[in-house]
Amino acid sequence: MSAGQPTILATSGGYKPGERTRIEFNHLMHYAVELSGVAGRAPRVTHIGTASGDQRWWAAEMDQAARIAGFDFSHLNLFTMPNIEDPEAHLLEQDVVWVNGGSVVNLLAVWRAHGLDRILRKAWEGGVVLAGVSAGSICWYQGGVTDSFGPELQPVTNSLGFLPYGNGVHYDSEARRAPAIHKLVANGTLGETHCTDDGVGLVYRGTDLVEVVSEIKNKAAFRVTAGAGESVDAVAVEERLESRFLG
């Protein structure tokens, strides 16, 4: 099944505490499946956990959540070697690729070493829904801010660039994120930047932002653009984008 056109769901969410398991998939993960248009069978969803080093304990937690959700679920691990003989063929057969959080800088380096940047673009252009949380959101854009180098947030500007914008995640829950984004947009390090509160997702068809959705009420996304001013007087302008609640 194909989404019909290139589709990305970039989020700061997707999980919730489980009733009998540590986690369950929340509305954003289920919406990624809905965007794929799959019907009449279990959706094929692959998780890529490169950003956190392919932690097997987390994969096991996700397996339990996938069983509850009724997904045909798999993992593409790259540590210490790819666990799938032909990652390209595998990813092109999926309905959704979900990328977990962690270090976006490490993720990008490892993906490029394995040619996954090229494969994921092919999957995206072929109608596989690309989705993810945190680092798994920033990776689809031109860049954003990251703690990959240490506690002090720094810019990353060499993400995959499928979407011609910057990206900010955890916009309402980590106090340093918004000021860092504003500074980088104002000084031109980042262009127009799309940011998500925790629990919010951004839906793109092609490279157009078409919808803001949320699994938590009263959360929003934000578009940050450069405003008037020169050098030290430059400013950024923030526009609130209301979300549609998925619950």
DRENDO-1510 file (C-alpha; in Angstrom, 1 decimal, always signed):
<recs>
REC; n; res; u; v; w
REC; 1; MET; +0.0; +0.0; +0.0 .
REC; 2; SER; +1.2; +3.5; -0.9 .
REC; 3; ALA; +0.3; +6.8; +0.7 .
REC; 4; GLY; -0.2; +8.1; -2.9 .
REC; 5; GLN; +2.3; +10.9; -2.6 .
REC; 6; PRO; +5.4; +11.5; -0.5 .
REC; 7; THR; +4.3; +11.8; +3.1 .
REC; 8; ILE; +6.1; +12.6; +6.3 .
REC; 9; LEU; +4.7; +12.8; +9.8 .
REC; 10; ALA; +7.3; +14.6; +12.0 .
REC; 11; THR; +6.5; +14.5; +15.7 .
REC; 12; SER; +7.4; +15.1; +19.4 .
REC; 13; GLY; +5.3; +12.1; +20.5 .
REC; 14; GLY; +3.9; +8.8; +19.6 .
REC; 15; TYR; +4.0; +6.8; +22.9 .
REC; 16; LYS; +2.0; +6.6; +26.1 .
REC; 17; PRO; +2.2; +4.5; +29.2 .
REC; 18; GLY; +0.7; +1.1; +28.8 .
REC; 19; GLU; -1.9; -0.6; +30.9 .
REC; 20; ARG; +0.0; -3.9; +31.1 .
REC; 21; THR; +3.2; -2.9; +29.3 .
REC; 22; ARG; +5.6; -0.1; +29.8 .
REC; 23; ILE; +4.5; +1.7; +26.6 .
REC; 24; GLU; +1.8; +1.6; +24.0 .
REC; 25; PHE; +1.6; +3.4; +20.7 .
REC; 26; ASN; -0.3; +6.7; +21.0 .
REC; 27; HIS; -2.4; +8.5; +18.4 .
REC; 28; LEU; +0.4; +9.9; +16.4 .
REC; 29; MET; +1.8; +6.4; +15.7 .
REC; 30; HIS; -1.6; +5.2; +14.6 .
REC; 31; TYR; -2.1; +8.3; +12.5 .
REC; 32; ALA; +1.1; +7.5; +10.6 .
REC; 33; VAL; -0.5; +4.1; +9.7 .
REC; 34; GLU; -3.7; +5.9; +8.7 .
REC; 35; LEU; -1.8; +8.2; +6.4 .
REC; 36; SER; -0.4; +5.2; +4.6 .
REC; 37; GLY; -3.9; +4.1; +3.5 .
REC; 38; VAL; -3.4; +0.5; +4.4 .
REC; 39; ALA; -6.6; -1.6; +4.7 .
REC; 40; GLY; -7.6; -5.2; +5.0 .
REC; 41; ARG; -4.4; -6.5; +6.6 .
REC; 42; ALA; -2.0; -5.7; +9.4 .
REC; 43; PRO; +0.1; -2.6; +8.6 .
REC; 44; ARG; +3.7; -3.2; +8.0 .
REC; 45; VAL; +5.7; -0.8; +10.2 .
REC; 46; THR; +9.5; -0.8; +10.6 .
REC; 47; HIS; +11.3; +0.9; +13.5 .
REC; 48; ILE; +14.7; +2.3; +13.0 .
REC; 49; GLY; +16.5; +3.0; +16.3 .
REC; 50; THR; +19.9; +4.1; +15.1 .
REC; 51; ALA; +19.8; +7.4; +17.1 .
REC; 52; SER; +19.9; +5.5; +20.4 .
REC; 53; GLY; +22.3; +2.8; +19.2 .
REC; 54; ASP; +19.7; +0.1; +18.4 .
REC; 55; GLN; +18.9; -0.6; +22.0 .
REC; 56; ARG; +17.5; -4.1; +22.2 .
REC; 57; TRP; +15.6; -3.5; +25.4 .
REC; 58; TRP; +13.7; -0.6; +23.7 .
REC; 59; ALA; +13.0; -2.8; +20.7 .
REC; 60; ALA; +11.4; -5.3; +23.0 .
REC; 61; GLU; +9.2; -2.6; +24.6 .
REC; 62; MET; +8.1; -1.6; +21.1 .
REC; 63; ASP; +7.4; -5.2; +20.1 .
REC; 64; GLN; +4.9; -5.4; +23.0 .
REC; 65; ALA; +3.3; -2.1; +21.9 .
REC; 66; ALA; +3.1; -3.3; +18.3 .
REC; 67; ARG; +1.4; -6.6; +19.4 .
REC; 68; ILE; -1.3; -4.6; +21.2 .
REC; 69; ALA; -1.7; -2.3; +18.2 .
REC; 70; GLY; -1.9; -5.2; +15.7 .
REC; 71; PHE; +1.0; -4.1; +13.6 .
REC; 72; ASP; +3.2; -6.4; +11.4 .
REC; 73; PHE; +6.3; -4.9; +13.1 .
REC; 74; SER; +10.0; -5.2; +12.5 .
REC; 75; HIS; +13.3; -3.4; +13.3 .
REC; 76; LEU; +16.1; -2.3; +11.0 .
REC; 77; ASN; +19.2; -2.4; +13.2 .
REC; 78; LEU; +22.6; -1.1; +12.0 .
REC; 79; PHE; +24.6; -2.0; +15.1 .
REC; 80; THR; +26.8; -3.9; +14.9 .
REC; 81; MET; +25.8; -4.8; +11.3 .
REC; 82; PRO; +22.5; -4.6; +9.5 .
REC; 83; ASN; +20.2; -7.3; +10.8 .
REC; 84; ILE; +18.4; -7.5; +7.4 .
REC; 85; GLU; +20.3; -8.7; +4.3 .
REC; 86; ASP; +18.6; -6.2; +1.9 .
REC; 87; PRO; +17.5; -3.1; +3.8 .
REC; 88; GLU; +16.4; -1.3; +0.6 .
REC; 89; ALA; +14.0; -4.1; -0.4 .
REC; 90; HIS; +12.7; -4.4; +3.2 .
REC; 91; LEU; +12.0; -0.7; +3.6 .
REC; 92; LEU; +10.3; -0.4; +0.2 .
REC; 93; GLU; +7.8; -3.1; +1.3 .
REC; 94; GLN; +6.8; -1.1; +4.4 .
REC; 95; ASP; +3.7; +1.0; +5.0 .
REC; 96; VAL; +5.4; +3.2; +7.6 .
REC; 97; VAL; +9.0; +3.7; +8.7 .
REC; 98; TRP; +9.2; +5.1; +12.3 .
REC; 99; VAL; +12.4; +6.6; +13.5 .
REC; 100; ASN; +13.0; +6.8; +17.2 .
REC; 101; GLY; +14.8; +9.6; +19.1 .
REC; 102; GLY; +18.4; +9.9; +20.4 .
REC; 103; SER; +21.4; +11.5; +18.7 .
REC; 104; VAL; +20.5; +13.0; +15.3 .
REC; 105; VAL; +24.1; +13.6; +14.6 .
REC; 106; ASN; +25.1; +10.0; +15.1 .
REC; 107; LEU; +22.0; +8.9; +13.2 .
REC; 108; LEU; +23.0; +10.9; +10.1 .
REC; 109; ALA; +26.5; +9.7; +10.1 .
REC; 110; VAL; +25.6; +6.0; +10.4 .
REC; 111; TRP; +22.8; +6.3; +7.9 .
REC; 112; ARG; +25.1; +7.9; +5.3 .
REC; 113; ALA; +27.8; +5.2; +5.9 .
REC; 114; HIS; +25.2; +2.6; +5.1 .
REC; 115; GLY; +23.5; +4.5; +2.2 .
REC; 116; LEU; +20.3; +4.7; +4.1 .
REC; 117; ASP; +19.8; +8.4; +3.2 .
REC; 118; ARG; +19.4; +7.3; -0.5 .
REC; 119; ILE; +17.2; +4.4; +0.4 .
REC; 120; LEU; +14.9; +6.4; +2.6 .
REC; 121; ARG; +14.5; +9.1; -0.1 .
REC; 122; LYS; +13.5; +6.3; -2.5 .
REC; 123; ALA; +11.0; +4.9; +0.0 .
REC; 124; TRP; +9.5; +8.4; +0.6 .
REC; 125; GLU; +9.2; +9.1; -3.1 .
REC; 126; GLY; +7.5; +5.7; -3.5 .
REC; 127; GLY; +4.8; +6.4; -1.0 .
REC; 128; VAL; +6.1; +4.8; +2.2 .
REC; 129; VAL; +5.1; +7.1; +5.1 .
REC; 130; LEU; +8.2; +8.4; +6.9 .
REC; 131; ALA; +7.6; +9.3; +10.5 .
REC; 132; GLY; +9.4; +9.6; +13.8 .
REC; 133; VAL; +9.9; +11.4; +17.1 .
REC; 134; SER; +12.6; +13.9; +18.2 .
REC; 135; ALA; +15.8; +13.0; +16.3 .
REC; 136; GLY; +13.4; +10.9; +14.2 .
REC; 137; SER; +11.7; +14.2; +13.3 .
REC; 138; ILE; +14.7; +16.5; +12.8 .
REC; 139; CYS; +16.3; +14.0; +10.4 .
REC; 140; TRP; +13.8; +14.7; +7.6 .
REC; 141; TYR; +14.5; +18.5; +7.5 .
REC; 142; GLN; +17.4; +20.7; +6.7 .
REC; 143; GLY; +18.4; +20.7; +10.4 .
REC; 144; GLY; +17.5; +22.0; +13.8 .
REC; 145; VAL; +19.0; +22.2; +17.3 .
REC; 146; THR; +20.4; +19.2; +19.1 .
REC; 147; ASP; +22.0; +18.0; +22.3 .
REC; 148; SER; +23.9; +15.4; +20.3 .
REC; 149; PHE; +27.2; +17.1; +21.1 .
REC; 150; GLY; +26.5; +17.8; +24.8 .
REC; 151; PRO; +24.0; +19.6; +27.2 .
REC; 152; GLU; +24.5; +22.9; +25.4 .
REC; 153; LEU; +22.2; +23.0; +22.4 .
REC; 154; GLN; +24.0; +23.4; +19.0 .
REC; 155; PRO; +22.8; +23.6; +15.4 .
REC; 156; VAL; +22.7; +20.7; +13.0 .
REC; 157; THR; +22.4; +21.8; +9.4 .
REC; 158; ASN; +23.2; +18.7; +7.4 .
REC; 159; SER; +20.1; +16.6; +8.0 .
REC; 160; LEU; +18.6; +14.7; +5.0 .
REC; 161; GLY; +16.8; +17.8; +3.6 .
REC; 162; PHE; +13.7; +16.0; +2.3 .
REC; 163; LEU; +11.8; +19.0; +3.8 .
REC; 164; PRO; +13.2; +22.4; +3.1 .
REC; 165; TYR; +12.8; +23.8; +6.6 .
REC; 166; GLY; +14.4; +23.7; +10.0 .
REC; 167; ASN; +12.7; +21.6; +12.8 .
REC; 168; GLY; +12.3; +22.2; +16.5 .
REC; 169; VAL; +11.2; +19.4; +18.8 .
REC; 170; HIS; +10.0; +19.3; +22.5 .
REC; 171; TYR; +9.2; +23.0; +22.0 .
REC; 172; ASP; +7.2; +23.4; +25.2 .
REC; 173; SER; +8.9; +20.9; +27.5 .
REC; 174; GLU; +12.6; +21.9; +27.2 .
REC; 175; ALA; +13.0; +25.6; +28.0 .
REC; 176; ARG; +16.2; +26.1; +26.0 .
REC; 177; ARG; +14.7; +24.9; +22.7 .
REC; 178; ALA; +12.7; +28.0; +21.7 .
REC; 179; PRO; +15.3; +30.6; +22.4 .
REC; 180; ALA; +17.9; +28.5; +20.5 .
REC; 181; ILE; +15.6; +28.2; +17.5 .
REC; 182; HIS; +14.8; +31.9; +17.5 .
REC; 183; LYS; +18.5; +32.8; +17.7 .
REC; 184; LEU; +19.5; +30.5; +14.8 .
REC; 185; VAL; +16.6; +31.6; +12.6 .
REC; 186; ALA; +17.3; +35.3; +13.3 .
REC; 187; ASN; +21.0; +35.0; +12.4 .
REC; 188; GLY; +20.3; +32.9; +9.3 .
REC; 189; THR; +21.8; +29.6; +10.4 .
REC; 190; LEU; +18.3; +28.1; +10.0 .
REC; 191; GLY; +15.7; +29.1; +7.6 .
REC; 192; GLU; +11.9; +28.9; +8.2 .
REC; 193; THR; +11.6; +26.4; +11.1 .
REC; 194; HIS; +8.6; +24.3; +12.1 .
REC; 195; CYS; +8.4; +23.3; +15.8 .
REC; 196; THR; +6.3; +20.9; +17.7 .
REC; 197; ASP; +5.1; +20.9; +21.3 .
REC; 198; ASP; +5.2; +17.4; +23.0 .
REC; 199; GLY; +2.4; +15.3; +21.6 .
REC; 200; VAL; +2.2; +17.2; +18.3 .
REC; 201; GLY; +2.9; +16.1; +14.8 .
REC; 202; LEU; +3.3; +17.9; +11.4 .
REC; 203; VAL; +2.0; +16.2; +8.3 .
REC; 204; TYR; +3.7; +17.0; +4.9 .
REC; 205; ARG; +2.5; +16.0; +1.5 .
REC; 206; GLY; +5.5; +16.4; -0.7 .
REC; 207; THR; +7.2; +19.4; +0.9 .
REC; 208; ASP; +4.0; +21.2; +1.8 .
REC; 209; LEU; +2.8; +21.4; +5.5 .
REC; 210; VAL; -0.8; +20.3; +5.2 .
REC; 211; GLU; -1.9; +19.5; +8.8 .
REC; 212; VAL; -1.0; +19.9; +12.4 .
REC; 213; VAL; -2.3; +17.1; +14.6 .
REC; 214; SER; -2.0; +16.3; +18.3 .
REC; 215; GLU; -2.5; +13.4; +20.7 .
REC; 216; ILE; -2.7; +15.9; +23.7 .
REC; 217; LYS; -5.4; +18.6; +23.9 .
REC; 218; ASN; -4.4; +22.2; +23.6 .
REC; 219; LYS; -1.0; +21.6; +22.2 .
REC; 220; ALA; +0.3; +23.4; +19.1 .
REC; 221; ALA; +3.0; +23.7; +16.5 .
REC; 222; PHE; +4.9; +26.9; +15.6 .
REC; 223; ARG; +6.4; +28.4; +12.5 .
REC; 224; VAL; +9.5; +30.5; +13.2 .
REC; 225; THR; +10.7; +32.9; +10.5 .
REC; 226; ALA; +13.2; +35.7; +10.3 .
REC; 227; GLY; +11.9; +39.1; +10.9 .
REC; 228; ALA; +13.2; +42.6; +10.3 .
REC; 229; GLY; +16.6; +43.8; +11.6 .
REC; 230; GLU; +20.2; +43.6; +10.9 .
REC; 231; SER; +23.1; +41.7; +12.6 .
REC; 232; VAL; +22.7; +41.8; +16.3 .
REC; 233; ASP; +19.3; +43.5; +15.9 .
REC; 234; ALA; +17.9; +40.6; +13.9 .
REC; 235; VAL; +14.8; +39.0; +15.3 .
REC; 236; ALA; +12.7; +35.9; +14.7 .
REC; 237; VAL; +8.9; +35.9; +14.3 .
REC; 238; GLU; +6.9; +33.0; +15.8 .
REC; 239; GLU; +3.4; +32.0; +14.5 .
REC; 240; ARG; +1.3; +29.6; +16.4 .
REC; 241; LEU; -0.3; +26.8; +14.4 .
REC; 242; GLU; -3.3; +25.2; +16.1 .
REC; 243; SER; -3.6; +21.4; +16.0 .
REC; 244; ARG; -6.4; +19.0; +15.4 .
REC; 245; PHE; -6.8; +16.6; +18.3 .
REC; 246; LEU; -6.7; +13.0; +17.3 .
REC; 247; GLY; -8.3; +11.5; +20.4 .
</recs>
